[in-house]
């Protein structure tokens, strides 16, 4: 295993702000130089005609540039411009959407670009 994400994300209060959080960790012996995290919410909607439409929205992350020496928390503050802002706890449990997270980094031993999803 190399770089991985926690299997669960958490919605919780952090510094007085409702936030969506999850962890990313480096399980290799040597650590990377730098990395960039990105997150999107993807929704699949079946139209009355039977056609499936896909929509996605980027999530603004508090700090997406990461040096991963220890497991790190990735945080999305749920503010008025967040796609999660108007969702209640029940909506989050009921709605059908996917959280897609990527972490792109440069390996420190080879200088090659890698991506974990």
C-alpha positions in Angstrom: 0.0 0.0 0.0 1.2 3.5 -0.8 -0.9 6.6 -0.2 -4.5 6.0 1.1 -7.6 7.7 2.4 -9.7 6.9 5.4 -12.7 4.7 4.6 -15.1 7.2 6.3 -15.6 10.9 6.1 -17.0 12.8 9.1 -19.2 15.9 9.3 -18.4 17.7 12.5 -17.8 21.1 14.1 -14.2 22.3 13.9 -13.2 25.7 15.1 -16.9 26.8 15.2 -17.4 25.8 11.6 -19.4 22.7 10.3 -16.9 20.7 8.2 -16.5 17.6 6.2 -13.2 15.8 7.1 -11.2 12.7 6.2 -7.6 11.6 6.5 -4.9 10.9 4.0 -1.7 8.9 4.9 1.5 7.8 3.4 2.2 4.1 4.1 5.5 3.9 2.2 8.9 3.9 3.9 10.1 7.0 2.0 7.9 10.1 2.1 6.9 12.3 -0.8 8.0 15.8 -1.5 4.6 17.5 -1.9 1.1 16.7 -2.9 -2.2 18.3 -3.9 -5.6 17.1 -2.7 -8.8 17.7 -4.7 -12.4 16.6 -3.9 -15.6 16.5 -5.9 -19.2 15.6 -5.2 -20.7 13.5 -8.1 -24.4 13.0 -8.5 -26.2 10.7 -10.9 -29.7 11.6 -11.8 -32.2 9.5 -13.8 -34.4 11.7 -15.9 -38.0 10.8 -16.6 -37.0 9.8 -20.1 -34.6 7.2 -18.6 -31.5 9.1 -19.5 -28.8 9.3 -16.8 -27.2 12.7 -16.2 -24.0 13.2 -14.2 -23.2 16.4 -12.4 -20.2 17.3 -10.3 -19.2 20.1 -8.0 -15.7 20.9 -6.7 -15.3 21.1 -2.9 -13.1 23.9 -1.7 -10.5 22.5 0.7 -9.0 24.4 3.5 -5.5 23.4 2.7 -5.0 21.3 -0.5 -1.2 21.6 -0.7 0.2 19.0 1.6 3.6 17.7 2.7 2.6 14.2 4.0 5.1 13.3 6.7 2.3 12.0 9.0 -1.4 11.3 8.4 -3.1 14.6 7.7 -6.7 15.8 7.9 -8.3 17.1 4.7 -11.1 19.6 5.6 -13.9 21.1 3.6 -15.8 23.9 5.5 -19.5 23.6 4.8 -20.3 27.3 4.0 -23.0 28.9 1.9 -21.1 28.2 -1.4 -20.7 24.5 -0.6 -22.8 21.9 -2.4 -23.4 20.3 1.1 -24.7 23.6 2.7 -28.4 23.0 2.3 -28.3 19.3 3.1 -29.6 18.0 6.5 -28.3 15.0 8.3 -31.2 13.0 6.8 -30.5 14.3 3.3 -26.8 13.1 3.6 -28.0 9.7 4.7 -30.7 9.5 2.0 -29.2 11.2 -1.1 -27.2 9.2 -3.7 -23.9 10.9 -4.4 -20.3 10.0 -4.5 -17.3 11.8 -2.9 -14.3 11.5 -5.2 -11.0 12.5 -3.7 -7.7 12.5 -5.5 -4.2 13.1 -4.2 -1.5 13.9 -6.7 2.1 13.9 -5.5 5.7 13.8 -6.6 7.6 10.8 -5.4 10.8 11.9 -3.5 13.0 9.0 -4.7 12.1 9.2 -8.4 10.6 12.6 -9.0 7.7 10.9 -10.9 4.1 12.2 -10.6 1.6 9.8 -9.0 -2.1 10.0 -8.2 -4.2 8.2 -5.7 -8.0 8.2 -5.9 
